[in-house]
Amino acid sequence: PTPESIQSLILQTLSTSNTIPDSRELSIDGQTLNTSEDQNAIRGVLDSLQRKEMVEYKQITATSFTLTEEGQLINEKGSHEIRVWQVLPVKGQGEPITVPDLQKLVGADVAKIGQSNAFKKKWISKDGPGFVRAVEQPPKDETAEQLKEISSTGNLKIAGSENAIKELQKRKLILPKKHIHYSVTKGPQFSTEVKQLETDLTVEMLQSGAWKESSFKTYNFAAAGQPTDGGALHPLLKVREEFRNIFFDMGFTEMPTNQFVESAFWNFDAMFVPQQHPAREVQDTFYVKSPVKALQPDPEYYERVRKIHEEGGYGSIGYRAPFSREESEKLLLRTHTTAVSTAMLYELANQPGGFKPAKMYSIDRVFRNEAMDATHLAEFHQVEGVVADYNITLGHLIAFMQEFFAKTGNHKLRFKPAYNPYTEPSMEVFSWHEGLGKWIEIANSGIFRPEMLEPMGLPKGVRVLGWGMSLERPTMIKYKIGDIRTLVGHKTDLDQVKKRAAVRLEKGDD
Ligand code: PHE
């Protein structure tokens, strides 16, 4: 039967009799719809009618029974006990039958079980070496009768049949089978005619007034929603936010780093990086063609910087190498955010009201002319902290970094002497990585040189410490990213960007 024919049958039946107590009694062309396939088809039609509130239905689960192979045998030939009784002679009218003979007559299994059951029921008795009948009339074979009823109706109707059913199941003579059917009544929107339901209220319906006659589909609040396709924060942004919060926790203020193009003066000269330093060559630094020249810094400051490079001063002998204005005026993509820190320190020294101690940080992009591979890109981000105050020592630098890195979950640090043209002393920072089981380099740091600070006009006794690191490295470790090219650039795995969890760098105890 087609869904359409089932639907009209259900609606017609309800319209004449109001209810359908058992959907198995529905029939089309004299064919009752009592197979499980029929009931499945009915279920589909009922669901669709229920969504339109035309019907309400309940599912009913009933159990019927079928005979096992053994049950079938008993149904045909009688129970084991009756078969034993049948082959025995009436007492005094024949030779009592011994166990071996009984086994030959009815088979070993039937003989064993039948003899013991018949004995219990007092149908047979012992007579010398064998058995004879104890009753003369054929006893009532209940088991066989029950099985006969089950085989024709699927169940037992007699009173107390539950125990009998249990017993037959225990003897493995019958097997249960579940059946699902439905009882159906009219719903609030019942009609023999199925209306087309509207999904949306339209302008036209409102204008014509058709909405008054229309029926609307009900909302399906159980429907699984469409996955939303919203934006997602890039992992670098999540880790940046964490670092930013750590700096704020420690009382740092953010430096303005929104300028990727710097002059060689701020990126190198002001930091006392010699003009002959290899890092300044085009193989390492991206220079900007246009505009060709940077704006002039304060001429007096420029002169002091030139002097410290070429001639020395403040107790330093300088580089005593030529210093060219042309080199100084070159524009480039900054190679480190320390260029910004330098400009900020100059501001700090020359602000109205004079120098005040400061703790400043930045997290932003830098550029290096490097060969790209799984761990290097030509642009990346630096995280940098700078502290300027009177009487700062190397001990302060170590303590600041210990506090900072403890807040990122790095509790075991080691420091190794290193070289930067602008810091003395300088230290590389290593952290013990539990997962990798080794020390990994996490930062570069140092105390800025007087050759860099004194020309700025910072008061005597002011020391400045700083540390810097990349943002990509901790991000890759945190999110277990092996290839930086899947994190940044045209091969970025957007799906992963969306799925990656918010990051929580471990906070320290405070
Ligand atoms: N500028 C250094 C780098 O690029 C980091 C650093 C910052 C070192 C501040 C010392 C002080 O690696």
Residues whose N, C-alpha, C, O or C-beta is under 5 A from the ligand:
A	BS01	LIG	H336 T338 T423 N444 S445 G446 G466 W467 G468
